[in-house]
Amino acid sequence: MKTRKTSFKKIISALLCCSLVMQFGWQLAGIRVNAATTLAVQNTEIGPVITLTADMPDNPVYIVSDVNGYRISCEDDGFEDQVFSEIGMITIEGAVELRIMTDIKTEIEMGEAAAQVYVEPGKTFECDNLYARGGTFYNYGTIKSNVFIAQSLTESDSAFSFINSGTIEAATINLSYAPSGFSSSPNAEYIASSSFTNGSEALAGTVVADRGTVIVNYGGTFTLQVDGAETIVDSYLENKSAYALFDDANVTLDDVPDICVGEAPDFSSLIHTAAGYEGTPYIEYSRSATTGYSTELPTSAGQYYVRAHAPSSGSYLEDYSDAQLFDIKYLDVSEQFSDGNYFTFGNVVDGRYVNGDVKVVPLSDAYQISFMGERFADYAMVSEEDVLVDGHLNEPYIMFKLKDKDSGAETDNLYVTSSMSANFEDLVFDTDEPYFFINDEEPYAVENGDVIMAYNPAITVEDTTLASVTDGENTYTEINGNDDNKLETTIRLTTTPGTS
């Protein structure tokens, strides 16, 4: 029995060991064993050729900008970031997911169905060769190339997919006979400067071409834009210039009259366009016949070119009228003011006395005046210092302009002369307040409500341009001294002692 028990225990132990081994094996079979992403580099004539390999990676591979060029990084275990000043080509083997996060120029070759490449939004991938035997290429940014031929992306029977949700820009773009995996989203854009060829299918997205881009269409449908105009192409075309597929705005401009500085005429009535054009044409000005045009009307006198501009609208291409010359001149008022007198003085007493600044008013109500560069107004206030030096007119430096109130037309600078009937040299400017003397004492500043205690006071008022003095009810015009200068008058009051 002892021998049997020992044998039985050995059998049980063996069975338990076998069970544990089987359980361990089953658990091992259920664990996903990752093969980390690897990077290999081979230096060639075209630059470093980088091979990215992974069977079951945990993380994408990123290409980002670096101060020294490009950094390739991945968070998989054992992957070390590497920096390259340039990258000649990237070869993808296995299930690598590559995300292009910077502008870069290189070539890409994709080998297997599990491979994925993303051009991120706002980034530009510039290449001359993109070839894939499998995998998926997602473009959300911009692909630039000299020639982009969809048929050459892969073999006809491959499992490769190319999904364009961004921009493809090339001199020549050919989408005819595109592989079955090629697809375009509605917001995709194809910019072709030399030629564009479409196949027999409807193309989602927009084709943007120059006027001279050659268009070929094998029966498909697509939206074509040129200079902002847009049309639908849905017929068979062969070697047709893009501009010939659009309507012409046929903008013309009638003769533009000369104007004066300050005028702001509306020339829109002189513009004519094709009957079906629904855009809004406008006028442009320039010193040159061919360049530098602006919608801003020049404000300086001179000779300018003017043309009408019809911007693209609907299926109508942008168009320009012939440029023509016109003049912007200064307003000539020599006939209206033939005697050389342009203004008069508005606040002068007795023909020569001015209290403070003199009011300068145009002789005609049809004009406003600007004195020494100030803004135009119905009159200008001018100080003695503005026009006189030691009592004499500061010729020939005193300038003014006139402006027609109705049209806004302005004269060139006109100059004040001593021969004008309104002569600043004849004026007597008084900028000081009157002085008060009581009984010939020192000048006294009289305030309202002041009480003056004096016996038979004599109040003398002195001022350069004094004409009269009023003390409520009485006006005194008696002038002491030289009547012409009107310097002072004296009020003599008779009082009773003890009264005020």
Legacy VTK file of the C-alpha trace (Angstrom):
# vtk DataFile Version 3.0
C-alpha trace
ASCII
DATASET POLYDATA
POINTS 500 float
0.000 0.000 0.000
2.826 2.328 0.709
4.224 1.816 -2.741
0.794 2.444 -4.267
0.334 5.687 -2.340
3.680 6.932 -3.502
2.887 6.077 -7.111
-0.519 7.741 -6.854
1.045 10.937 -5.482
3.514 10.989 -8.358
0.683 10.600 -10.861
-1.278 13.452 -9.266
1.820 15.651 -9.201
2.495 14.919 -12.848
-1.077 15.746 -13.783
-0.892 19.035 -11.863
2.356 19.967 -13.576
0.856 19.152 -16.935
-2.198 21.274 -16.108
-0.071 24.231 -15.061
2.016 23.985 -18.210
-1.110 23.916 -20.356
-2.624 26.891 -18.508
0.597 28.861 -18.883
0.692 28.011 -22.537
-2.890 29.149 -23.045
-2.172 32.421 -21.240
0.950 32.970 -23.339
-0.982 32.416 -26.513
-3.430 35.177 -25.488
-0.761 37.880 -25.041
-0.114 40.262 -27.993
3.613 40.416 -28.515
4.540 43.798 -30.074
7.300 44.211 -32.533
8.613 47.744 -31.833
8.987 50.280 -34.656
12.535 50.461 -35.975
14.397 53.013 -38.056
17.287 52.223 -40.385
19.337 54.788 -42.328
21.303 54.423 -45.523
23.227 57.388 -46.903
22.852 57.774 -50.664
23.379 60.353 -53.406
19.848 61.703 -52.892
20.412 62.005 -49.143
19.554 59.728 -46.228
17.122 56.950 -47.156
15.139 56.073 -44.053
13.383 52.738 -43.670
10.633 52.519 -41.061
9.525 49.016 -40.101
6.862 47.764 -37.701
4.519 44.778 -37.519
2.159 45.769 -34.696
3.211 49.209 -33.398
1.601 50.934 -30.442
2.285 54.524 -31.566
2.581 56.572 -34.762
5.864 57.859 -36.118
6.047 61.644 -36.327
8.139 63.894 -38.540
8.377 67.340 -36.944
10.540 70.381 -37.500
13.765 70.715 -35.564
16.280 73.529 -35.275
18.680 71.314 -37.225
16.164 70.078 -39.795
13.684 67.271 -39.131
13.102 65.105 -36.091
11.649 61.605 -36.436
10.115 60.358 -33.207
7.981 57.526 -31.900
6.920 56.541 -28.392
7.339 52.810 -28.995
9.712 51.090 -26.551
13.288 51.167 -27.692
12.748 53.824 -30.394
15.264 56.658 -30.220
14.489 60.010 -31.841
16.789 60.967 -34.678
17.397 64.327 -36.353
18.247 64.811 -40.040
19.184 67.970 -41.888
17.532 66.483 -45.004
15.662 63.328 -45.915
16.120 61.873 -49.396
13.455 59.157 -49.164
11.263 57.371 -46.659
10.496 53.695 -47.196
7.685 52.207 -45.129
7.574 48.479 -44.458
4.884 46.882 -42.359
2.169 48.563 -40.358
3.849 51.919 -39.793
1.602 54.938 -39.253
3.553 58.012 -40.358
2.294 61.503 -39.581
3.922 64.441 -41.367
3.709 67.382 -38.947
5.974 69.852 -40.777
6.667 71.178 -44.245
9.060 68.794 -45.937
10.431 67.824 -49.333
11.174 64.121 -49.761
9.984 60.933 -51.492
7.847 58.166 -50.005
7.477 54.509 -50.894
4.832 52.417 -49.133
5.086 48.645 -49.171
2.170 46.944 -47.416
-1.564 47.274 -46.902
-1.281 48.120 -43.213
0.893 51.197 -43.824
-0.627 54.657 -43.309
0.704 58.123 -44.113
-0.965 61.376 -43.047
-0.133 64.887 -44.256
-1.561 66.989 -41.453
-3.657 70.158 -42.070
-1.609 73.239 -42.827
1.513 71.237 -43.729
3.096 70.894 -47.160
4.565 67.640 -48.473
6.643 68.333 -51.570
7.661 65.342 -53.626
8.451 64.223 -57.153
7.788 60.553 -56.480
5.105 58.870 -54.420
4.691 55.146 -55.029
2.803 52.504 -53.090
2.130 48.807 -53.412
-0.372 49.026 -50.568
-1.525 51.045 -47.606
-3.454 54.300 -47.330
-2.259 57.852 -47.930
-4.351 60.609 -46.308
-3.794 64.180 -47.478
-5.277 66.852 -45.234
-2.604 69.429 -46.037
-0.910 70.259 -49.349
0.972 68.014 -51.740
3.237 69.879 -54.154
4.797 68.286 -57.204
5.807 69.221 -60.717
3.645 66.424 -62.117
0.883 64.518 -60.310
-0.426 61.486 -62.214
-2.896 59.426 -60.223
-2.380 56.344 -62.395
1.309 56.277 -61.480
0.737 56.165 -57.741
0.457 52.393 -57.673
-0.087 49.253 -59.680
-3.582 48.801 -61.075
-4.349 45.737 -58.962
-2.826 46.933 -55.679
-4.662 47.506 -52.418
-3.447 51.102 -52.205
-5.845 53.922 -51.248
-5.236 57.640 -51.756
-7.713 59.917 -49.966
-7.441 63.619 -50.792
-9.136 65.992 -48.385
-6.579 68.764 -48.880
-4.774 70.405 -51.781
-2.762 68.948 -54.626
-0.688 71.562 -56.410
1.299 70.791 -59.550
2.035 72.186 -62.997
0.390 69.096 -64.495
-2.347 67.091 -62.779
-3.769 63.987 -64.451
-6.569 62.125 -62.680
-7.631 59.992 -65.627
-7.356 56.227 -65.102
-6.864 56.814 -61.387
-6.616 53.631 -59.306
-9.802 52.378 -57.715
-8.538 53.422 -54.298
-8.271 57.081 -55.310
-10.964 59.283 -53.734
-11.574 63.003 -53.388
-13.628 64.796 -50.742
-15.858 67.828 -51.482
-13.369 70.216 -49.865
-10.417 68.882 -51.886
-8.602 71.287 -54.190
-6.489 70.700 -57.305
-4.297 73.610 -58.380
-2.922 73.140 -61.906
-0.894 75.850 -63.653
-0.094 74.059 -66.931
-2.656 71.307 -67.574
-5.435 69.370 -65.864
-6.919 66.079 -67.043
-10.029 64.509 -65.594
-11.394 61.026 -66.263
-14.927 59.875 -66.923
-16.158 60.072 -63.335
-17.526 62.950 -61.299
-14.771 64.586 -59.238
-15.586 65.951 -55.808
-13.716 69.105 -54.895
-12.590 72.072 -56.980
-10.045 72.475 -59.756
-8.236 75.837 -59.625
-6.504 76.778 -62.873
-4.776 79.703 -64.548
-6.391 81.283 -67.583
-3.989 79.484 -69.888
-4.185 76.077 -68.191
-5.038 73.366 -70.733
-8.144 71.416 -69.726
-8.867 67.823 -70.814
-12.023 66.045 -69.680
-12.995 62.513 -70.692
-16.664 62.959 -69.891
-16.556 63.419 -66.126
-17.874 66.352 -64.139
-15.948 68.819 -61.983
-16.013 72.395 -60.724
-13.465 74.713 -62.347
-12.292 78.017 -60.885
-10.227 80.675 -62.663
-9.468 84.050 -61.063
-12.379 83.597 -58.667
-14.939 82.816 -61.373
-16.536 79.361 -61.267
-18.174 77.038 -63.772
-19.148 73.366 -64.064
-17.323 71.282 -66.646
-19.408 68.300 -67.743
-18.660 67.797 -71.422
-15.908 66.073 -73.342
-12.974 68.460 -73.777
-9.581 68.081 -75.334
-6.828 70.691 -74.998
-9.139 73.599 -74.189
-7.728 76.744 -72.549
-9.399 77.324 -69.216
-10.418 80.927 -69.935
-12.420 79.772 -72.992
-14.808 77.922 -70.661
-15.919 81.159 -68.961
-17.976 84.213 -69.910
-16.408 87.616 -70.587
-17.553 90.633 -68.563
-16.628 92.941 -71.493
-16.174 95.978 -69.240
-15.746 99.383 -70.912
-15.392 102.938 -69.618
-16.682 106.130 -71.241
-14.414 109.171 -71.438
-13.614 110.421 -67.942
-13.664 114.233 -67.554
-10.963 116.208 -65.801
-11.754 117.191 -62.212
-10.471 119.562 -59.549
-8.609 118.806 -56.345
-11.177 118.239 -53.611
-13.930 116.971 -55.900
-15.161 113.389 -55.425
-17.232 112.559 -58.505
-19.047 109.267 -59.023
-17.846 107.778 -62.307
-19.852 104.557 -61.931
-22.371 105.700 -64.548
-19.555 105.670 -67.117
-18.977 101.889 -66.679
-20.634 99.321 -68.967
-20.513 95.486 -68.774
-21.985 92.429 -70.503
-25.741 92.008 -70.056
-25.483 88.874 -67.895
-22.733 90.139 -65.618
-24.037 90.549 -62.046
-20.909 91.708 -60.247
-20.127 95.243 -59.069
-17.544 97.006 -61.260
-15.577 99.954 -59.895
-13.027 102.614 -60.849
-9.270 102.354 -60.228
-6.560 105.026 -60.461
-2.795 104.927 -60.928
0.193 107.011 -61.975
1.176 104.131 -64.279
-0.877 102.676 -67.128
-0.158 99.068 -66.101
0.583 98.818 -62.370
-0.150 100.318 -58.979
-3.905 100.761 -59.357
-5.994 101.712 -56.331
-9.647 102.506 -55.701
-8.613 105.624 -53.763
-9.209 108.815 -55.745
-5.935 110.807 -55.815
-6.007 113.983 -53.741
-3.073 115.788 -55.384
-3.044 117.663 -58.669
-1.528 115.781 -61.587
-2.150 113.454 -64.493
-3.465 109.971 -63.722
-4.615 106.801 -65.447
-8.119 105.574 -64.785
-9.800 102.280 -65.697
-12.869 100.214 -64.838
-12.409 96.890 -63.033
-15.062 94.175 -63.192
-14.200 91.492 -60.588
-15.009 87.847 -61.238
-18.645 87.014 -60.658
-20.374 83.700 -61.259
-19.094 82.322 -64.557
-17.770 85.731 -65.669
-14.023 86.235 -65.558
-12.430 89.327 -64.080
-11.971 92.037 -66.709
-10.475 95.515 -67.090
-11.315 98.357 -69.423
-8.657 100.181 -71.412
-6.785 102.712 -69.277
-7.216 106.395 -70.118
-5.540 109.576 -68.928
-7.300 112.353 -67.052
-6.183 115.424 -65.120
-6.803 116.536 -61.569
-6.362 120.311 -61.489
-6.657 123.142 -59.001
-9.767 125.297 -59.102
-9.208 128.504 -61.086
-10.961 131.495 -59.476
-9.137 134.223 -61.372
-12.316 135.306 -63.184
-14.428 135.455 -60.017
-11.784 137.553 -58.233
-10.280 139.387 -61.191
-9.150 142.394 -59.113
-6.929 140.217 -56.916
-9.065 140.688 -53.818
-10.337 137.438 -52.313
-11.447 138.295 -48.797
-12.489 141.032 -46.425
-12.248 141.605 -42.666
-15.291 140.810 -40.574
-14.702 142.234 -37.088
-12.855 145.514 -37.659
-14.011 148.691 -35.907
-13.781 151.961 -37.790
-11.934 150.247 -40.603
-8.762 149.428 -38.682
-9.206 148.395 -35.050
-9.304 144.711 -34.131
-9.946 143.349 -30.670
-7.830 140.138 -30.639
-7.729 138.115 -33.872
-9.101 139.437 -37.136
-11.919 137.568 -38.900
-11.030 136.842 -42.557
-14.108 136.175 -44.717
-14.201 135.250 -48.447
-15.732 137.977 -50.606
-18.160 135.414 -52.041
-20.482 133.247 -49.935
-19.906 130.429 -52.440
-16.481 129.705 -50.976
-14.829 128.585 -47.767
-11.314 129.612 -46.775
-8.304 127.796 -45.343
-5.615 130.071 -43.901
-2.052 128.798 -43.491
-3.061 125.122 -43.829
-5.931 125.157 -41.340
-9.171 123.354 -42.140
-11.657 124.954 -44.502
-14.398 127.040 -42.892
-16.673 129.964 -43.702
-14.070 132.282 -42.173
-10.623 132.160 -40.571
-9.441 133.836 -37.362
-5.948 135.283 -37.925
-3.657 136.754 -35.276
-1.197 139.584 -35.701
1.679 137.144 -35.271
0.337 135.039 -38.170
0.798 137.765 -40.754
2.939 140.651 -39.507
6.606 140.964 -38.618
7.473 144.320 -36.989
4.210 145.710 -38.339
4.878 144.652 -41.929
3.296 141.865 -43.963
5.444 138.729 -44.003
5.447 138.443 -47.803
5.453 136.116 -49.680
4.826 133.483 -47.015
1.206 134.110 -46.009
-0.881 131.504 -47.868
-4.550 130.669 -48.091
-6.888 128.543 -50.205
-10.499 128.772 -51.304
-12.947 125.901 -51.714
-16.191 125.829 -53.637
-18.932 124.905 -51.174
-21.013 123.001 -53.715
-18.399 120.931 -55.569
-15.609 120.768 -52.974
-13.109 121.987 -55.603
-10.048 123.679 -54.097
-7.637 126.310 -55.344
-3.890 126.035 -55.191
-2.112 128.154 -52.587
-2.947 131.845 -52.960
-0.702 134.481 -51.375
-1.540 137.548 -49.329
-0.011 140.783 -50.689
0.084 144.351 -49.405
-1.705 145.484 -52.553
-4.962 143.784 -51.516
-7.762 146.080 -50.402
-8.021 144.107 -47.173
-4.541 144.984 -45.952
-3.292 143.494 -42.688
-0.720 146.293 -42.354
-3.549 148.816 -41.928
-4.999 147.031 -38.915
-4.425 147.934 -35.279
-4.445 144.710 -33.246
-5.387 144.974 -29.583
-4.873 141.828 -27.562
-4.786 143.418 -24.066
-7.661 144.087 -21.696
-8.434 147.775 -20.855
-6.558 149.409 -17.942
-8.420 151.229 -15.156
-6.929 154.165 -13.251
-8.503 155.810 -10.209
-7.355 159.361 -9.633
-4.284 158.691 -11.808
-3.016 156.039 -9.410
-1.501 152.711 -10.515
-3.631 150.527 -12.848
-6.396 148.785 -10.991
-8.121 145.548 -11.954
-11.775 146.272 -11.403
-13.931 143.282 -10.449
-17.717 143.139 -10.509
-19.091 144.224 -7.129
-15.956 146.132 -6.082
-16.655 149.157 -3.860
-14.347 152.144 -4.486
-13.974 154.683 -1.620
-12.748 158.038 -2.943
-13.571 161.750 -2.903
-14.661 163.030 -6.274
-13.086 159.997 -8.003
-11.925 160.171 -11.590
-11.922 156.770 -13.279
-9.808 156.631 -16.425
-10.132 153.720 -18.853
-7.262 153.239 -21.291
-7.112 150.824 -24.233
-5.500 150.752 -27.664
-8.815 150.384 -29.462
-11.037 152.236 -27.014
-14.243 153.634 -28.553
-16.512 154.263 -25.570
-17.166 153.326 -21.958
-20.568 152.485 -20.486
-21.327 152.493 -16.769
-24.775 150.956 -16.928
-26.950 153.803 -18.106
-24.426 156.325 -19.376
-22.038 156.021 -22.305
-18.931 158.180 -22.336
-17.280 158.987 -25.621
-15.115 161.927 -24.524
-11.609 161.032 -25.546
-8.578 162.478 -23.838
-5.526 163.108 -25.929
-5.288 162.209 -29.614
-8.790 161.537 -30.958
-7.436 159.373 -33.812
-5.727 156.942 -31.465
-8.730 156.772 -29.112
-6.595 155.791 -26.218
-8.579 156.725 -23.099
-11.691 158.294 -21.641
-12.293 159.546 -18.112
-15.439 159.274 -16.015
-15.596 161.991 -13.308
-18.004 161.387 -10.491
-19.023 164.025 -7.883
-19.609 162.544 -4.471
-20.588 163.703 -1.013
-18.088 162.872 1.747
-19.085 159.803 3.649
-20.886 158.248 0.716
-19.686 155.763 -1.781
LINES 1 501
500 0 1 2 3 4 5 6 7 8 9 10 11 12 13 14 15 16 17 18 19 20 21 22 23 24 25 26 27 28 29 30 31 32 33 34 35 36 37 38 39 40 41 42 43 44 45 46 47 48 49 50 51 52 53 54 55 56 57 58 59 60 61 62 63 64 65 66 67 68 69 70 71 72 73 74 75 76 77 78 79 80 81 82 83 84 85 86 87 88 89 90 91 92 93 94 95 96 97 98 99 100 101 102 103 104 105 106 107 108 109 110 111 112 113 114 115 116 117 118 119 120 121 122 123 124 125 126 127 128 129 130 131 132 133 134 135 136 137 138 139 140 141 142 143 144 145 146 147 148 149 150 151 152 153 154 155 156 157 158 159 160 161 162 163 164 165 166 167 168 169 170 171 172 173 174 175 176 177 178 179 180 181 182 183 184 185 186 187 188 189 190 191 192 193 194 195 196 197 198 199 200 201 202 203 204 205 206 207 208 209 210 211 212 213 214 215 216 217 218 219 220 221 222 223 224 225 226 227 228 229 230 231 232 233 234 235 236 237 238 239 240 241 242 243 244 245 246 247 248 249 250 251 252 253 254 255 256 257 258 259 260 261 262 263 264 265 266 267 268 269 270 271 272 273 274 275 276 277 278 279 280 281 282 283 284 285 286 287 288 289 290 291 292 293 294 295 296 297 298 299 300 301 302 303 304 305 306 307 308 309 310 311 312 313 314 315 316 317 318 319 320 321 322 323 324 325 326 327 328 329 330 331 332 333 334 335 336 337 338 339 340 341 342 343 344 345 346 347 348 349 350 351 352 353 354 355 356 357 358 359 360 361 362 363 364 365 366 367 368 369 370 371 372 373 374 375 376 377 378 379 380 381 382 383 384 385 386 387 388 389 390 391 392 393 394 395 396 397 398 399 400 401 402 403 404 405 406 407 408 409 410 411 412 413 414 415 416 417 418 419 420 421 422 423 424 425 426 427 428 429 430 431 432 433 434 435 436 437 438 439 440 441 442 443 444 445 446 447 448 449 450 451 452 453 454 455 456 457 458 459 460 461 462 463 464 465 466 467 468 469 470 471 472 473 474 475 476 477 478 479 480 481 482 483 484 485 486 487 488 489 490 491 492 493 494 495 496 497 498 499
